[in-house]
Amino acid sequence: MIDKKMQKALGDQINAEMYSFYLYLSMSAWFESVNLHGFAHWMKIQSREEMAHAMKIYDFVIERGGRPDFAAIEKPAATWTTPLAAFQAAYKHELVITASIYKLAELAAAIKDHATASFLKWFIDEQVEEEANSDAVVQKLRLAGDATGALFMIDRELAARG
Ligand code: OFO
């Protein structure tokens, strides 16, 4: 049986991952609206990954005999000034998610919940990739600057995300 405090914290993380899903889907819709379909595709794939993260935690809580408490999912922003601003927001959001995963790991260690500590290792590793992926696009967009041709090249590249 999972500790109640841990269950509550994991429930909050399910909510945070659902918000990530919502945020990236909102970014995807915005990219579609400005005809950057490769960027939109990348964000849509990312949003699916976030839903998978939420479900991974949900399944873990259930497997441990718990029952997550669902809270309202915050409304995400709907527009960004530039593709760079959107990806900077995504990168900043990933830093927040990393911090919340670390807090979960600290709680698991503090209450000696070894099963949750072991489960969270996957998320700790995943966050390294999550941060790197959005930051890589931020760096490309910075290099592209105001060059429309470079922007379309990045769009084509992001369209290939599987
Ligand atoms: Fe679930 O890692 Fe991004 O938010």
Backbone and ligand atoms as CSV (ligand in chain L), in Angstrom:
chain,resi,resn,atom,element,x,y,z
A,1,MET,N,N,0.857,-1.209,0.000
A,1,MET,CA,C,0.000,0.000,0.000
A,1,MET,C,C,0.883,1.245,0.000
A,2,ILE,N,N,0.524,2.181,-0.843
A,2,ILE,CA,C,1.338,3.396,-0.952
A,2,ILE,C,C,1.029,4.383,0.177
A,3,ASP,N,N,2.084,5.049,0.640
A,3,ASP,CA,C,1.957,6.074,1.678
A,3,ASP,C,C,1.047,7.205,1.168
A,4,LYS,N,N,0.186,7.715,2.048
A,4,LYS,CA,C,-0.803,8.734,1.640
A,4,LYS,C,C,-0.154,10.028,1.128
A,5,LYS,N,N,0.936,10.417,1.790
A,5,LYS,CA,C,1.615,11.655,1.368
A,5,LYS,C,C,2.225,11.472,-0.033
A,6,MET,N,N,2.771,10.274,-0.235
A,6,MET,CA,C,3.378,9.962,-1.537
A,6,MET,C,C,2.291,9.902,-2.609
A,7,GLN,N,N,1.167,9.303,-2.258
A,7,GLN,CA,C,0.049,9.203,-3.200
A,7,GLN,C,C,-0.422,10.598,-3.630
A,8,LYS,N,N,-0.515,11.502,-2.647
A,8,LYS,CA,C,-0.957,12.879,-2.941
A,8,LYS,C,C,0.059,13.551,-3.875
A,9,ALA,N,N,1.349,13.395,-3.560
A,9,ALA,CA,C,2.401,14.025,-4.370
A,9,ALA,C,C,2.416,13.443,-5.794
A,10,LEU,N,N,2.212,12.138,-5.918
A,10,LEU,CA,C,2.176,11.526,-7.257
A,10,LEU,C,C,0.925,11.978,-8.014
A,11,GLY,N,N,-0.171,12.183,-7.284
A,11,GLY,CA,C,-1.395,12.714,-7.903
A,11,GLY,C,C,-1.146,14.112,-8.460
A,12,ASP,N,N,-0.413,14.909,-7.708
A,12,ASP,CA,C,-0.069,16.266,-8.182
A,12,ASP,C,C,0.798,16.175,-9.441
A,13,GLN,N,N,1.675,15.167,-9.477
A,13,GLN,CA,C,2.544,15.018,-10.647
A,13,GLN,C,C,1.734,14.564,-11.870
A,14,ILE,N,N,0.726,13.735,-11.650
A,14,ILE,CA,C,-0.161,13.345,-12.764
A,14,ILE,C,C,-0.781,14.620,-13.333
A,15,ASN,N,N,-1.216,15.493,-12.449
A,15,ASN,CA,C,-1.823,16.756,-12.880
A,15,ASN,C,C,-0.809,17.603,-13.663
A,16,ALA,N,N,0.428,17.662,-13.179
A,16,ALA,CA,C,1.466,18.451,-13.864
A,16,ALA,C,C,1.762,17.884,-15.254
A,17,GLU,N,N,1.765,16.560,-15.370
A,17,GLU,CA,C,2.026,15.932,-16.677
A,17,GLU,C,C,0.845,16.154,-17.622
A,18,MET,N,N,-0.371,16.127,-17.058
A,18,MET,CA,C,-1.569,16.410,-17.867
A,18,MET,C,C,-1.519,17.860,-18.357
A,19,TYR,N,N,-1.049,18.747,-17.481
A,19,TYR,CA,C,-0.908,20.151,-17.885
A,19,TYR,C,C,0.134,20.271,-19.006
A,20,SER,N,N,1.221,19.508,-18.892
A,20,SER,CA,C,2.239,19.514,-19.958
A,20,SER,C,C,1.598,19.074,-21.273
A,21,PHE,N,N,0.790,18.020,-21.202
A,21,PHE,CA,C,0.063,17.541,-22.388
A,21,PHE,C,C,-0.757,18.679,-23.000
A,22,TYR,N,N,-1.491,19.363,-22.142
A,22,TYR,CA,C,-2.377,20.452,-22.562
A,22,TYR,C,C,-1.580,21.621,-23.152
A,23,LEU,N,N,-0.489,21.962,-22.463
A,23,LEU,CA,C,0.352,23.084,-22.902
A,23,LEU,C,C,0.941,22.809,-24.288
A,24,TYR,N,N,1.484,21.604,-24.480
A,24,TYR,CA,C,2.130,21.313,-25.759
A,24,TYR,C,C,1.102,21.134,-26.879
A,25,LEU,N,N,-0.081,20.648,-26.525
A,25,LEU,CA,C,-1.121,20.545,-27.546
A,25,LEU,C,C,-1.591,21.953,-27.937
A,26,SER,N,N,-1.619,22.849,-26.964
A,26,SER,CA,C,-1.982,24.237,-27.241
A,26,SER,C,C,-0.920,24.886,-28.137
A,27,MET,N,N,0.342,24.584,-27.853
A,27,MET,CA,C,1.425,25.100,-28.707
A,27,MET,C,C,1.298,24.514,-30.113
A,28,SER,N,N,0.960,23.229,-30.190
A,28,SER,CA,C,0.791,22.587,-31.498
A,28,SER,C,C,-0.309,23.296,-32.286
A,29,ALA,N,N,-1.424,23.569,-31.634
A,29,ALA,CA,C,-2.545,24.244,-32.309
A,29,ALA,C,C,-2.120,25.638,-32.774
A,30,TRP,N,N,-1.318,26.311,-31.946
A,30,TRP,CA,C,-0.853,27.647,-32.345
A,30,TRP,C,C,0.074,27.555,-33.562
A,31,PHE,N,N,0.991,26.588,-33.546
A,31,PHE,CA,C,1.892,26.422,-34.700
A,31,PHE,C,C,1.092,26.110,-35.971
A,32,GLU,N,N,0.032,25.298,-35.838
A,32,GLU,CA,C,-0.813,25.017,-37.014
A,32,GLU,C,C,-1.393,26.325,-37.544
A,33,SER,N,N,-1.828,27.180,-36.617
A,33,SER,CA,C,-2.501,28.423,-37.013
A,33,SER,C,C,-1.565,29.410,-37.714
A,34,VAL,N,N,-0.253,29.247,-37.506
A,34,VAL,CA,C,0.694,30.142,-38.197
A,34,VAL,C,C,1.429,29.388,-39.327
A,35,ASN,N,N,0.829,28.242,-39.717
A,35,ASN,CA,C,1.331,27.462,-40.859
A,35,ASN,C,C,2.745,26.913,-40.699
A,36,LEU,N,N,3.108,26.606,-39.452
A,36,LEU,CA,C,4.387,25.935,-39.223
A,36,LEU,C,C,4.054,24.496,-38.808
A,37,HIS,N,N,3.733,23.693,-39.814
A,37,HIS,CA,C,3.182,22.362,-39.534
A,37,HIS,C,C,4.210,21.376,-38.966
A,38,GLY,N,N,5.483,21.585,-39.277
A,38,GLY,CA,C,6.524,20.730,-38.698
A,38,GLY,C,C,6.649,20.983,-37.194
A,39,PHE,N,N,6.645,22.243,-36.812
A,39,PHE,CA,C,6.684,22.602,-35.386
A,39,PHE,C,C,5.443,22.039,-34.683
A,40,ALA,N,N,4.310,22.160,-35.358
A,40,ALA,CA,C,3.042,21.666,-34.787
A,40,ALA,C,C,3.122,20.156,-34.562
A,41,HIS,N,N,3.688,19.454,-35.539
A,41,HIS,CA,C,3.836,17.998,-35.424
A,41,HIS,C,C,4.715,17.645,-34.228
A,42,TRP,N,N,5.831,18.332,-34.095
A,42,TRP,CA,C,6.774,18.074,-32.988
A,42,TRP,C,C,6.059,18.235,-31.647
A,43,MET,N,N,5.299,19.308,-31.528
A,43,MET,CA,C,4.589,19.569,-30.275
A,43,MET,C,C,3.476,18.554,-30.017
A,44,LYS,N,N,2.850,18.093,-31.081
A,44,LYS,CA,C,1.783,17.097,-30.910
A,44,LYS,C,C,2.373,15.770,-30.399
A,45,ILE,N,N,3.516,15.393,-30.961
A,45,ILE,CA,C,4.208,14.180,-30.495
A,45,ILE,C,C,4.604,14.371,-29.025
A,46,GLN,N,N,5.105,15.567,-28.711
A,46,GLN,CA,C,5.516,15.856,-27.328
A,46,GLN,C,C,4.326,15.752,-26.380
A,47,SER,N,N,3.183,16.263,-26.811
A,47,SER,CA,C,1.992,16.222,-25.946
A,47,SER,C,C,1.596,14.772,-25.680
A,48,ARG,N,N,1.738,13.900,-26.686
A,48,ARG,CA,C,1.419,12.475,-26.485
A,48,ARG,C,C,2.359,11.846,-25.464
A,49,GLU,N,N,3.623,12.267,-25.515
A,49,GLU,CA,C,4.594,11.746,-24.535
A,49,GLU,C,C,4.181,12.139,-23.131
A,50,GLU,N,N,3.672,13.361,-22.993
A,50,GLU,CA,C,3.264,13.840,-21.666
A,50,GLU,C,C,2.083,13.042,-21.130
A,51,MET,N,N,1.145,12.724,-22.015
A,51,MET,CA,C,0.016,11.896,-21.589
A,51,MET,C,C,0.527,10.525,-21.138
A,52,ALA,N,N,1.513,10.003,-21.860
A,52,ALA,CA,C,2.097,8.706,-21.479
A,52,ALA,C,C,2.781,8.806,-20.109
A,53,HIS,N,N,3.436,9.945,-19.824
A,53,HIS,CA,C,4.054,10.134,-18.509
A,53,HIS,C,C,2.987,10.109,-17.416
A,54,ALA,N,N,1.895,10.843,-17.659
A,54,ALA,CA,C,0.805,10.905,-16.673
A,54,ALA,C,C,0.263,9.497,-16.411
A,55,MET,N,N,0.076,8.736,-17.487
A,55,MET,CA,C,-0.505,7.401,-17.347
A,55,MET,C,C,0.453,6.417,-16.665
A,56,LYS,N,N,1.741,6.643,-16.880
A,56,LYS,CA,C,2.743,5.784,-16.232
A,56,LYS,C,C,2.647,5.956,-14.704
A,57,ILE,N,N,2.483,7.193,-14.274
A,57,ILE,CA,C,2.369,7.455,-12.830
A,57,ILE,C,C,1.022,6.926,-12.311
A,58,TYR,N,N,-0.021,7.169,-13.087
A,58,TYR,CA,C,-1.356,6.670,-12.714
A,58,TYR,C,C,-1.314,5.151,-12.504
A,59,ASP,N,N,-0.750,4.436,-13.467
A,59,ASP,CA,C,-0.689,2.969,-13.377
A,59,ASP,C,C,0.116,2.521,-12.157
A,60,PHE,N,N,1.181,3.268,-11.857
A,60,PHE,CA,C,2.018,2.918,-10.704
A,60,PHE,C,C,1.229,3.067,-9.402
A,61,VAL,N,N,0.514,4.185,-9.286
A,61,VAL,CA,C,-0.273,4.425,-8.054
A,61,VAL,C,C,-1.313,3.314,-7.883
A,62,ILE,N,N,-1.981,2.967,-8.981
A,62,ILE,CA,C,-3.003,1.907,-8.930
A,62,ILE,C,C,-2.359,0.568,-8.547
A,63,GLU,N,N,-1.218,0.275,-9.161
A,63,GLU,CA,C,-0.534,-0.985,-8.881
A,63,GLU,C,C,-0.131,-1.098,-7.415
A,64,ARG,N,N,0.134,0.056,-6.800
A,64,ARG,CA,C,0.532,0.057,-5.385
A,64,ARG,C,C,-0.683,0.066,-4.455
A,65,GLY,N,N,-1.855,-0.102,-5.026
A,65,GLY,CA,C,-3.066,-0.153,-4.195
A,65,GLY,C,C,-3.607,1.214,-3.826
A,66,GLY,N,N,-3.137,2.255,-4.522
A,66,GLY,CA,C,-3.599,3.610,-4.223
A,66,GLY,C,C,-4.689,4.068,-5.168
A,67,ARG,N,N,-5.115,5.290,-4.955
A,67,ARG,CA,C,-6.136,5.884,-5.824
A,67,ARG,C,C,-5.845,7.374,-5.952
A,68,PRO,N,N,-5.347,7.789,-7.119
A,68,PRO,CA,C,-4.991,9.213,-7.258
A,68,PRO,C,C,-6.210,10.117,-7.228
A,69,ASP,N,N,-6.018,11.264,-6.620
A,69,ASP,CA,C,-7.077,12.256,-6.514
A,69,ASP,C,C,-6.878,13.251,-7.669
A,70,PHE,N,N,-7.889,13.432,-8.498
A,70,PHE,CA,C,-7.726,14.319,-9.652
A,70,PHE,C,C,-8.147,15.755,-9.347
A,71,ALA,N,N,-7.297,16.694,-9.756
A,71,ALA,CA,C,-7.618,18.115,-9.597
A,71,ALA,C,C,-7.827,18.718,-10.988
A,72,ALA,N,N,-8.382,19.921,-11.033
A,72,ALA,CA,C,-8.597,20.602,-12.316
A,72,ALA,C,C,-7.253,20.850,-13.001
A,73,ILE,N,N,-7.254,20.751,-14.321
A,73,ILE,CA,C,-6.036,21.025,-15.096
A,73,ILE,C,C,-6.063,22.498,-15.507
A,74,GLU,N,N,-4.979,23.176,-15.191
A,74,GLU,CA,C,-4.869,24.615,-15.483
A,74,GLU,C,C,-4.976,24.878,-16.995
A,75,LYS,N,N,-5.602,26.007,-17.318
A,75,LYS,CA,C,-5.717,26.390,-18.735
A,75,LYS,C,C,-4.357,26.874,-19.241
A,76,PRO,N,N,-3.869,26.309,-20.357
A,76,PRO,CA,C,-2.570,26.782,-20.871
A,76,PRO,C,C,-2.725,28.063,-21.690
A,77,ALA,N,N,-1.611,28.730,-21.947
A,77,ALA,CA,C,-1.629,29.881,-22.854
A,77,ALA,C,C,-2.047,29.387,-24.242
A,78,ALA,N,N,-2.546,30.294,-25.066
A,78,ALA,CA,C,-3.022,29.886,-26.398
A,78,ALA,C,C,-2.201,30.483,-27.536
A,79,THR,N,N,-1.457,31.533,-27.240
A,79,THR,CA,C,-0.645,32.152,-28.298
A,79,THR,C,C,0.735,32.534,-27.759
A,80,TRP,N,N,1.675,32.589,-28.667
A,80,TRP,CA,C,3.037,33.005,-28.345
A,80,TRP,C,C,3.458,34.016,-29.399
A,81,THR,N,N,4.401,34.878,-29.055
A,81,THR,CA,C,4.767,35.930,-30.002
A,81,THR,C,C,5.574,35.405,-31.178
A,82,THR,N,N,6.440,34.410,-30.902
A,82,THR,CA,C,7.304,33.843,-31.950
A,82,THR,C,C,7.511,32.354,-31.664
A,83,PRO,N,N,7.976,31.578,-32.664
A,83,PRO,CA,C,8.334,30.178,-32.385
A,83,PRO,C,C,9.378,30.083,-31.271
A,84,LEU,N,N,10.335,31.019,-31.277
A,84,LEU,CA,C,11.365,31.002,-30.228
A,84,LEU,C,C,10.734,31.176,-28.845
A,85,ALA,N,N,9.791,32.104,-28.727
A,85,ALA,CA,C,9.129,32.334,-27.432
A,85,ALA,C,C,8.396,31.073,-26.970
A,86,ALA,N,N,7.772,30.369,-27.900
A,86,ALA,CA,C,7.056,29.136,-27.540
A,86,ALA,C,C,8.036,28.089,-27.025
A,87,PHE,N,N,9.153,27.903,-27.745
A,87,PHE,CA,C,10.113,26.874,-27.318
A,87,PHE,C,C,10.863,27.266,-26.049
A,88,GLN,N,N,11.055,28.571,-25.864
A,88,GLN,CA,C,11.663,28.996,-24.597
A,88,GLN,C,C,10.712,28.681,-23.442
A,89,ALA,N,N,9.416,28.894,-23.674
A,89,ALA,CA,C,8.412,28.591,-22.640
A,89,ALA,C,C,8.389,27.082,-22.363
A,90,ALA,N,N,8.528,26.281,-23.428
A,90,ALA,CA,C,8.538,24.818,-23.264
A,90,ALA,C,C,9.762,24.396,-22.441
A,91,TYR,N,N,10.908,24.977,-22.762
A,91,TYR,CA,C,12.138,24.629,-22.030
A,91,TYR,C,C,12.017,25.018,-20.550
A,92,LYS,N,N,11.490,26.226,-20.306
A,92,LYS,CA,C,11.312,26.686,-18.915
A,92,LYS,C,C,10.358,25.756,-18.167
A,93,HIS,N,N,9.316,25.328,-18.881
A,93,HIS,CA,C,8.350,24.419,-18.258
A,93,HIS,C,C,9.013,23.094,-17.877
A,94,GLU,N,N,9.899,22.598,-18.743
A,94,GLU,CA,C,10.590,21.337,-18.427
A,94,GLU,C,C,11.475,21.468,-17.190
A,95,LEU,N,N,12.057,22.660,-16.987
A,95,LEU,CA,C,12.870,22.864,-15.782
A,95,LEU,C,C,11.989,22.761,-14.537
A,96,VAL,N,N,10.765,23.287,-14.630
A,96,VAL,CA,C,9.815,23.214,-13.509
A,96,VAL,C,C,9.445,21.752,-13.238
A,97,ILE,N,N,9.219,20.999,-14.327
A,97,ILE,CA,C,8.858,19.580,-14.175
A,97,ILE,C,C,10.022,18.797,-13.558
A,98,THR,N,N,11.222,19.088,-13.996
A,98,THR,CA,C,12.390,18.416,-13.409
A,98,THR,C,C,12.450,18.674,-11.905
A,99,ALA,N,N,12.222,19.934,-11.515
A,99,ALA,CA,C,12.258,20.277,-10.091
A,99,ALA,C,C,11.180,19.503,-9.325
A,100,SER,N,N,10.013,19.334,-9.926
A,100,SER,CA,C,8.956,18.627,-9.197
A,100,SER,C,C,9.255,17.123,-9.104
A,101,ILE,N,N,9.909,16.572,-10.123
A,101,ILE,CA,C,10.322,15.152,-10.057
A,101,ILE,C,C,11.371,14.973,-8.948
A,102,TYR,N,N,12.305,15.922,-8.857
A,102,TYR,CA,C,13.332,15.842,-7.804
A,102,TYR,C,C,12.681,15.894,-6.418
A,103,LYS,N,N,11.642,16.728,-6.286
A,103,LYS,CA,C,10.948,16.829,-4.987
A,103,LYS,C,C,10.299,15.491,-4.636
A,104,LEU,N,N,9.722,14.851,-5.651
A,104,LEU,CA,C,9.103,13.537,-5.418
A,104,LEU,C,C,10.169,12.545,-4.958
A,105,ALA,N,N,11.321,12.588,-5.624
A,105,ALA,CA,C,12.405,11.667,-5.271
A,105,ALA,C,C,12.889,11.931,-3.839
A,106,GLU,N,N,12.924,13.207,-3.461
A,106,GLU,CA,C,13.348,13.551,-2.096
A,106,GLU,C,C,12.336,13.047,-1.068
A,107,LEU,N,N,11.054,13.168,-1.391
A,107,LEU,CA,C,10.016,12.671,-0.482
A,107,LEU,C,C,10.120,11.148,-0.348
A,108,ALA,N,N,10.280,10.465,-1.493
A,108,ALA,CA,C,10.392,8.997,-1.466
A,108,ALA,C,C,11.574,8.567,-0.596
A,109,ALA,N,N,12.679,9.285,-0.715
A,109,ALA,CA,C,13.863,8.945,0.087
A,109,ALA,C,C,13.595,9.212,1.566
A,110,ALA,N,N,12.951,10.346,1.858
A,110,ALA,CA,C,12.701,10.747,3.245
A,110,ALA,C,C,11.807,9.741,3.973
A,111,ILE,N,N,10.819,9.205,3.261
A,111,ILE,CA,C,9.898,8.270,3.937
A,111,ILE,C,C,10.283,6.798,3.667
A,112,LYS,N,N,11.472,6.632,3.063
A,112,LYS,CA,C,12.009,5.289,2.761
A,112,LYS,C,C,11.057,4.451,1.906
A,113,ASP,N,N,10.439,5.109,0.924
A,113,ASP,CA,C,9.571,4.408,-0.026
A,113,ASP,C,C,10.456,3.984,-1.198
A,114,HIS,N,N,11.103,2.844,-1.037
A,114,HIS,CA,C,12.086,2.395,-2.030
A,114,HIS,C,C,11.457,2.084,-3.392
A,115,ALA,N,N,10.233,1.569,-3.378
A,115,ALA,CA,C,9.568,1.238,-4.648
A,115,ALA,C,C,9.343,2.505,-5.472
A,116,THR,N,N,8.859,3.570,-4.811
A,116,THR,CA,C,8.624,4.824,-5.544
A,116,THR,C,C,9.958,5.442,-5.959
A,117,ALA,N,N,10.956,5.348,-5.094
A,117,ALA,CA,C,12.274,5.904,-5.430
A,117,ALA,C,C,12.798,5.228,-6.703
A,118,SER,N,N,12.647,3.919,-6.782
A,118,SER,CA,C,13.115,3.171,-7.949
A,118,SER,C,C,12.298,3.550,-9.190
A,119,PHE,N,N,10.992,3.647,-9.021
A,119,PHE,CA,C,10.094,4.041,-10.126
A,119,PHE,C,C,10.485,5.414,-10.693
A,120,LEU,N,N,10.833,6.336,-9.794
A,120,LEU,CA,C,11.127,7.714,-10.219
A,120,LEU,C,C,12.433,7.848,-10.992
A,121,LYS,N,N,13.286,6.832,-10.895
A,121,LYS,CA,C,14.575,6.912,-11.627
A,121,LYS,C,C,14.338,7.100,-13.121
A,122,TRP,N,N,13.330,6.427,-13.663
A,122,TRP,CA,C,13.019,6.555,-15.095
A,122,TRP,C,C,12.703,8.015,-15.427
A,123,PHE,N,N,11.951,8.664,-14.562
A,123,PHE,CA,C,11.550,10.055,-14.804
A,123,PHE,C,C,12.740,11.010,-14.679
A,124,ILE,N,N,13.633,10.708,-13.742
A,124,ILE,CA,C,14.827,11.550,-13.573
A,124,ILE,C,C,15.657,11.509,-14.866
A,125,ASP,N,N,15.832,10.301,-15.405
A,125,ASP,CA,C,16.580,10.155,-16.665
A,125,ASP,C,C,15.833,10.801,-17.827
A,126,GLU,N,N,14.537,10.595,-17.871
A,126,GLU,CA,C,13.704,11.144,-18.947
A,126,GLU,C,C,13.790,12.670,-18.993
A,127,GLN,N,N,13.871,13.294,-17.812
A,127,GLN,CA,C,13.917,14.766,-17.781
A,127,GLN,C,C,15.189,15.321,-18.427
A,128,VAL,N,N,16.261,14.548,-18.390
A,128,VAL,CA,C,17.505,15.000,-19.042
A,128,VAL,C,C,17.213,15.175,-20.532
A,129,GLU,N,N,16.514,14.177,-21.104
A,129,GLU,CA,C,16.158,14.207,-22.522
A,129,GLU,C,C,15.121,15.303,-22.796
A,130,GLU,N,N,14.139,15.428,-21.903
A,130,GLU,CA,C,13.079,16.424,-22.090
A,130,GLU,C,C,13.669,17.842,-22.175
A,131,GLU,N,N,14.574,18.135,-21.261
A,131,GLU,CA,C,15.207,19.469,-21.269
A,131,GLU,C,C,16.048,19.644,-22.534
A,132,ALA,N,N,16.827,18.623,-22.863
A,132,ALA,CA,C,17.742,18.720,-24.017
A,132,ALA,C,C,16.963,18.901,-25.324
A,133,ASN,N,N,15.850,18.179,-25.473
A,133,ASN,CA,C,15.068,18.259,-26.712
A,133,ASN,C,C,14.532,19.661,-26.987
A,134,SER,N,N,13.920,20.282,-25.970
A,134,SER,CA,C,13.358,21.616,-26.224
A,134,SER,C,C,14.474,22.655,-26.332
A,135,ASP,N,N,15.539,22.462,-25.534
A,135,ASP,CA,C,16.648,23.419,-25.596
A,135,ASP,C,C,17.341,23.364,-26.970
A,136,ALA,N,N,17.414,22.175,-27.568
A,136,ALA,CA,C,18.044,22.052,-28.892
A,136,ALA,C,C,17.297,22.900,-29.916
A,137,VAL,N,N,15.966,22.909,-29.828
A,137,VAL,CA,C,15.185,23.717,-30.775
A,137,VAL,C,C,15.355,25.208,-30.460
A,138,VAL,N,N,15.417,25.548,-29.177
A,138,VAL,CA,C,15.662,26.953,-28.793
A,138,VAL,C,C,16.971,27.428,-29.439
A,139,GLN,N,N,18.016,26.611,-29.334
A,139,GLN,CA,C,19.326,27.004,-29.881
A,139,GLN,C,C,19.278,27.181,-31.401
A,140,LYS,N,N,18.565,26.264,-32.076
A,140,LYS,CA,C,18.430,26.367,-33.534
A,140,LYS,C,C,17.699,27.652,-33.915
A,141,LEU,N,N,16.629,27.938,-33.195
A,141,LEU,CA,C,15.839,29.150,-33.505
A,141,LEU,C,C,16.651,30.412,-33.238
A,142,ARG,N,N,17.502,30.365,-32.235
A,142,ARG,CA,C,18.367,31.517,-31.948
A,142,ARG,C,C,19.318,31.747,-33.110
A,143,LEU,N,N,19.893,30.648,-33.594
A,143,LEU,CA,C,20.820,30.750,-34.725
A,143,LEU,C,C,20.108,31.263,-35.978
A,144,ALA,N,N,18.870,30.803,-36.164
A,144,ALA,CA,C,18.100,31.201,-37.359
A,144,ALA,C,C,17.796,32.694,-37.345
A,145,GLY,N,N,17.597,33.250,-36.159
A,145,GLY,CA,C,17.284,34.684,-36.048
A,145,GLY,C,C,16.065,35.049,-36.870
A,146,ASP,N,N,16.214,36.064,-37.725
A,146,ASP,CA,C,15.086,36.523,-38.533
A,146,ASP,C,C,15.053,35.892,-39.923
A,147,ALA,N,N,15.908,34.912,-40.166
A,147,ALA,CA,C,15.980,34.306,-41.503
A,147,ALA,C,C,14.814,33.340,-41.721
A,148,THR,N,N,13.890,33.736,-42.586
A,148,THR,CA,C,12.694,32.918,-42.839
A,148,THR,C,C,13.061,31.562,-43.445
A,149,GLY,N,N,14.069,31.559,-44.316
A,149,GLY,CA,C,14.488,30.306,-44.945
A,149,GLY,C,C,14.939,29.296,-43.904
A,150,ALA,N,N,15.695,29.765,-42.920
A,150,ALA,CA,C,16.184,28.877,-41.854
A,150,ALA,C,C,15.012,28.360,-41.020
A,151,LEU,N,N,14.029,29.220,-40.803
A,151,LEU,CA,C,12.844,28.812,-40.033
A,151,LEU,C,C,12.116,27.669,-40.740
A,152,PHE,N,N,11.983,27.795,-42.064
A,152,PHE,CA,C,11.301,26.737,-42.811
A,152,PHE,C,C,12.130,25.446,-42.846
A,153,MET,N,N,13.453,25.598,-42.835
A,153,MET,CA,C,14.306,24.403,-42.773
A,153,MET,C,C,14.113,23.672,-41.444
A,154,ILE,N,N,14.045,24.435,-40.362
A,154,ILE,CA,C,13.815,23.817,-39.039
A,154,ILE,C,C,12.434,23.166,-39.015
A,155,ASP,N,N,11.472,23.839,-39.628
A,155,ASP,CA,C,10.099,23.294,-39.679
A,155,ASP,C,C,10.108,21.927,-40.365
A,156,ARG,N,N,10.849,21.831,-41.456
A,156,ARG,CA,C,10.922,20.554,-42.200
A,156,ARG,C,C,11.593,19.485,-41.330
A,157,GLU,N,N,12.623,19.906,-40.625
A,157,GLU,CA,C,13.357,18.967,-39.766
A,157,GLU,C,C,12.452,18.440,-38.638
A,158,LEU,N,N,11.698,19.340,-38.027
A,158,LEU,CA,C,10.843,18.927,-36.893
A,158,LEU,C,C,9.673,18.057,-37.352
A,159,ALA,N,N,9.329,18.193,-38.633
A,159,ALA,CA,C,8.239,17.373,-39.191
A,159,ALA,C,C,8.608,15.895,-39.191
A,160,ALA,N,N,9.913,15.603,-39.090
A,160,ALA,CA,C,10.380,14.212,-39.179
A,160,ALA,C,C,10.349,13.498,-37.828
A,161,ARG,N,N,9.981,14.211,-36.746
A,161,ARG,CA,C,9.975,13.551,-35.426
A,161,ARG,C,C,9.015,12.368,-35.416
A,162,GLY,N,N,9.530,11.224,-35.034
A,162,GLY,CA,C,8.685,10.020,-35.030
A,162,GLY,C,C,8.025,9.743,-33.700
L,1,OFO,FE1,FE,6.680,14.802,-18.662
L,1,OFO,O1,O,8.230,15.590,-19.126
L,1,OFO,FE2,FE,7.845,17.056,-20.137
L,1,OFO,O2,O,6.761,17.915,-19.021
